[in-house]
């Protein structure tokens, strides 16, 4: 059974930091690209960052270097370090695992809420 579980969200003041974690089980983690998405109320789901099986990283241009994605294949986990948080970063953050060659092997977590507010 495949499980993808996000954690680390919460309430943080503007300018603060959070580190989100994505724990997986039931998949050969090293064969999956990892995507972090976010969805704010009333807005479309947005791709925030991607790290591929080979370590290639891409970020949404809107982030301007504030977020850092990483992965630990040995622990089957991925992370999203978020710094200089802004109120507009408030959203549910979701981890997505996408097999590098099998289009049907795509799994989502339930998400973790991040709220940036003073």
Secondary structure as GFF3:
##gff-version 3
##sequence-region A 1 118
A	DSSP	beta_strand	3	7	.	.	.	ID=ss1
A	DSSP	beta_strand	10	12	.	.	.	ID=ss2
A	DSSP	beta_strand	18	25	.	.	.	ID=ss3
A	DSSP	three_ten_helix	29	31	.	.	.	ID=ss4
A	DSSP	beta_strand	32	39	.	.	.	ID=ss5
A	DSSP	beta_strand	46	51	.	.	.	ID=ss6
A	DSSP	beta_strand	57	59	.	.	.	ID=ss7
A	DSSP	three_ten_helix	61	63	.	.	.	ID=ss8
A	DSSP	beta_strand	67	72	.	.	.	ID=ss9
A	DSSP	beta_strand	77	82	.	.	.	ID=ss10
A	DSSP	three_ten_helix	87	89	.	.	.	ID=ss11
A	DSSP	beta_strand	91	99	.	.	.	ID=ss12
A	DSSP	beta_strand	106	108	.	.	.	ID=ss13
A	DSSP	beta_strand	112	116	.	.	.	ID=ss14
###
